[in-house]
């Protein structure tokens, strides 16, 4: 878990910078995910609604906001629980 926390800490400024550049627009954010995801690289489309599920936004959302630093607790289980 220490490695995951370190990675999240190092990536947070870059993720915020990308989000600001993309303006929170889901199609732009989805393009980044598609570039990194294995299925699209195999010629398969990203499943409908996948980006919304990954970002935890409603299926009809067009934009998303940057989550504050506590979002790491969603990704990294607490050692106190």
Secondary structure per residue as TSV (DSSP state, phi and psi in degrees):
chain	resnum	aa	ss	phi	psi
A	1	X	-	360.0	-27.7
A	2	X	H	-63.8	-37.8
A	3	X	H	-65.7	-43.9
A	4	X	H	-60.8	-43.3
A	5	X	H	-64.1	-39.7
A	6	X	H	-64.3	-43.6
A	7	X	H	-62.7	-47.0
A	8	X	H	-59.0	-44.0
A	9	X	H	-61.9	-41.2
A	10	X	H	-73.5	-32.1
A	11	X	H	-83.3	-23.1
A	12	X	H	-53.2	-49.4
A	13	X	H	-62.1	-36.9
A	14	X	H	-69.4	-38.5
A	15	X	H	-66.3	-41.2
A	16	X	H	-64.5	-40.6
A	17	X	H	-63.7	-44.7
A	18	X	H	-62.1	-43.9
A	19	X	H	-59.4	-43.9
A	20	X	H	-62.7	-42.5
A	21	X	H	-65.5	-39.0
A	22	X	H	-79.9	-11.7
A	23	X	T	67.8	17.9
A	24	X	T	75.2	7.4
A	25	X	B	-73.6	123.6
A	26	X	H	-59.3	-40.0
A	27	X	H	-59.5	-36.4
A	28	X	H	-71.5	-40.6
A	29	X	H	-68.2	-39.1
A	30	X	H	-61.7	-37.3
A	31	X	H	-59.6	-38.7
A	32	X	H	-65.3	-45.9
A	33	X	H	-62.3	-42.0
A	34	X	H	-61.6	-37.6
A	35	X	H	-65.4	-29.0
A	36	X	H	-98.1	-21.7
A	37	X	-	-75.5	145.6
A	38	X	H	-71.8	-36.7
A	39	X	H	-62.4	-50.4
A	40	X	H	-60.4	-31.5
A	41	X	H	-70.6	-18.6
A	42	X	T	-92.0	6.9
A	43	X	T	88.6	5.4
A	44	X	-	-99.9	139.4
A	45	X	-	-72.1	156.5
A	46	X	-	-69.8	134.3
A	47	X	-	-56.7	141.4
A	48	X	T	-55.3	134.6
A	49	X	T	81.5	-2.3
A	50	X	H	-63.1	-44.2
A	51	X	H	-63.0	-38.3
A	52	X	H	-64.1	-40.5
A	53	X	H	-67.2	-42.6
A	54	X	H	-63.5	-37.5
A	55	X	H	-90.6	-3.6
A	56	X	T	56.7	50.0
A	57	X	-	-120.8	156.6
A	58	X	-	-57.5	152.3
A	59	X	T	-64.1	-21.7
A	60	X	T	-97.6	7.1
A	61	X	-	-70.0	142.9
A	62	X	S	-105.5	-19.8
A	63	X	B	-139.7	168.0
A	64	X	-	-141.4	163.8
A	65	X	-	-108.3	163.4
A	66	X	-	-77.1	131.8
A	67	X	-	-79.0	143.1
A	68	X	-	-68.1	164.1
A	69	X	G	-46.4	-31.7
A	70	X	G	-60.6	-10.9
A	71	X	G	-58.6	-24.0
A	72	X	H	-59.6	-28.4
A	73	X	H	-66.3	-22.7
A	74	X	H	-71.6	-36.7
A	75	X	H	-88.0	-28.6
A	76	X	S	-116.7	111.0
A	77	X	-	-57.6	141.1
A	78	X	-	-71.3	142.0
A	79	X	T	-77.9	-7.1
A	80	X	T	-96.0	-3.5
A	81	X	-	-103.5	360.0
